[in-house]
């Protein structure tokens, strides 16, 4: 894991700080590069072509400057980490831009944050983040805004015994190994199956996982 992508939201510095702390921690441990990414929404106007992008406006120039300033600040504070600023300008949805940017830059991990506009919304992950999680083939680490930073020592993986979970657990153990962390595989019983049958399923799943990992 050599390249991390961190989407940056300059309108929400508290959320940015939470995800950036984990990005820096992982980059230091893995000697990885951090790509600071921002997708600029570009206005368009009707013409003979379907869409035609106009000149970069003041807001776009401001965003690019903010991204470069952040890169310089982080480079100064963390000289051992390589930072790269990568803005894009498009009419497409932000999640699509993030995923394409990650593919283009051969990213190994996307690090994002939750984003809520009030106490109720803080409980939920933003729609942009959900879209990236659902559509990306690249692992995504989501960091809650108020999550206290701590070293990674124990990781929980929730499973419903799906066959595809084996591959996810394999990728997770590869990451955990870099931090000498342990992985706990957790299943929540829904009471529709009796405990004896539940444990039989668990034992079968455990055996398959141990064969694979």
N, C-alpha and C positions, 0 to 999 in steps of 0.2 A: 504494500500500500504506500504509494509514493506521492499521490496528488489528491488534495482535498478541495472541494468547491464549497464556498460559503456565500450564499446570496445575502446581499447587504441591503438593509432598509434604512435609509437616512432619516426617515420620519419617525423612527422608533428606536432610539439608541439603547434603551434598556434591554429590549429583546436582542439586539445585535450583540450587546456585551455578553449575554448569557451563552449564546452559541459560539461566540468567538473564543471564549475562555476554553471551551472543550476542543475547539479546532486547534488552538495553540498547544494545548496539552498533548493532543494526539500527534501533532506535527513534530513536537520536540522529541517525543518517544520514538517516532518512526523515521525521523529525518526526512519528513515529507514537505512538499511545497503547498502553500495555501493560495488558491485563486479567489480573489475578492470579486464577486460578480454582482452586476446590477443590470436589470432589463429596463431600458428606457422606452416608455410608450411613445411612439412616433405618430404625430397627426398626419392625416392624408386628405387629399381633396379629389373630387371627381374630375376626370379628364377623358381623353380618348382611350387611355388604358384603364384597367380595373381600379388600380390604386397607384398613386404616385407620391412618393415620400418627399416632403419639403425639406428645406435647409434646416440644419440643426438649430433649434431656438435657444434662448437664454437659459431655460430650465434644463435642457439637455447638457449644455456647456457647464452649468453649475453642478449637475450630477457627476459628470466626468471629472471635474476638478475635485469634488468631495471624495470620489473613489481614489484618485491619485494621492490626495492629501492623507487619506487613511492608510494607504499603502506605505507612504513615507514615515508616518508616525509609528506604525507597527514594525517596520524595518529598523527604525531607530531603537525601539524598545526590545525587540527580539532579533538581534543581528544574526543569530544562528539559523533562522528560518528564512526561506526564500518566499517572498510574496509577489504575486502578480495581479494587476488590476485588469479586469476584463468586462467592459461594458458592451452591451448590444442594443440595437435600436430596431424595433419591430412593431407591427400591428398585431402579432399573434398573442395568444394568452401567455401570461408569465410562466406557468408550469411547463409549457412546451418549450419556451426559450431556455429555461433552466436545464431541462433534460437534454436538449440539443447541445447546449454549451458544455455540459458534463461529458457527452459523447465526443464532441470535437476536441476537448482537452484531455481525453483519456483519463478521466477522473476515477478514482477508486472509491471515494466516499463523498456523499453530499451531506453537509451539516446545516440544518435549518432550525428555525425556532417556531414555537407556537406564537399566535398573535391574537389577542382579544381586545375589544374596544370597551368592555366593561367587566364587572366581576363574574357575571354569568358567562359571557363569551370567553373569558380566560380559561374556562373549564375545557373548551373545545379547541381542536386544532384548526387553524385557518384553512379555508377551502383550497388555497394555492398549495399549501403543504400537503394536504390530503391528495390532491391531484398528482403531485410529484411522487408520493409514496405509491399510489396505485398504478402509475404508468411507467415508472422508472425501473430499468433492470439493474441499476446501480444502487447499492445499499444507501439508505438514508437514515441519518441520525437526527432525531428531533429533540430539541432541548427546550423545556418549559422556561418561561420568562424568569420565574422566581426560584428556579432550581439552584440550590447552593452548589458551588463547584467543589468536587472532591475527586480524588484519584479513583480510577476504575479498578475495583478489586473483585466485585461480584456482579454477575449479569444474570437477570432472569429472562427466560424464554418461555412464552405462553404457547401451549400446543393443544390442538384438538386431534392429535394423532394422524394428521394428514400425511400422505406419502411425501409430499413436497417439503414438509418440515425438516426432513433429514438433510436436504441440501442447505436449507437456511441455518440449521444448527451447525453444519460443517463450516459455513462461512463465518458464523459467529465465534466458533471455537478458534478459528484461525486468527481472528481479531483479538480474542481474549488472551491467546497465547503471547501476543506482543506485550501485554501488560501483566503477565503472570497472574491472570484473573481466573476465577472459576465460573462455570456456567451452571445455573440451576434451571432444570426443565420443569415447568409448572403446568399442571392441568387442573381446571376447576370442574368438579363434578356437578352435573345438573340435576341429580336425584332421579333421573328417568331410568337409570341403570343401577342395579344393585351393586354393592361394593365388591362382591366377589367377582362379578363379571368385569367390573371396572378395573380391578387389579390385574386380571388376566390380559385385558387389552393393554394396560400399562407395561406389563412384563414383556409382551410381544413387541411393543413399540421400542422398549429399552433395548431388547436384543437386536433389533434391526439397526438401531442407531449405533450400537457398539460394533456391529459388523462393518458399518460404513465409516465410522470415525474411530 
